[in-house]
């Protein structure tokens, strides 16, 4: 009989698993990811375990393995998400390319740099909104479903994101790094 099946209630069984695995799980995450985010990853793993605790194996070793598997999947999902955001930035830069006969090479490089700077200054909400609409080619109802808002709210976000990008492109200095304090849109998330 395991400690999970001996516990009189769900909360006590969860607490027993938490106490027995927390330190080892934190070490596991520290070895595989950024140390600054390790505690957040472990907290998210235990939140997932709490939500799915009825699925936990009754054997202590199996429950620990299940917990480590959940944590690993969370780290993989976070890594894939980061890769998608980086790829989105690359695709955004590639989307601005026009034919070489239209512009000189220097103008193309300059516009890519300006767009990259403007993109970096956009809020995450604006980046996500533009990415879903432009790169993923989702309609407003589809994109709204992805982010969990109404289609009308998504269209409003898209309008604001486009306006913010246009303003940033019009005001990004060509020489030197832009100052985030100059652009209040970075802090604003509709």
PyMOL commands that set and color helices and strands:
alter all, ss='L'
color gray80, all
select helices_A, chain A and resi 3-6+10-32+35-51+53-55+60-95+105-121+124-135+140-147+151-171+180-182+184-186
alter helices_A, ss='H'
color red, helices_A
deselect
rebuild
show_as cartoon
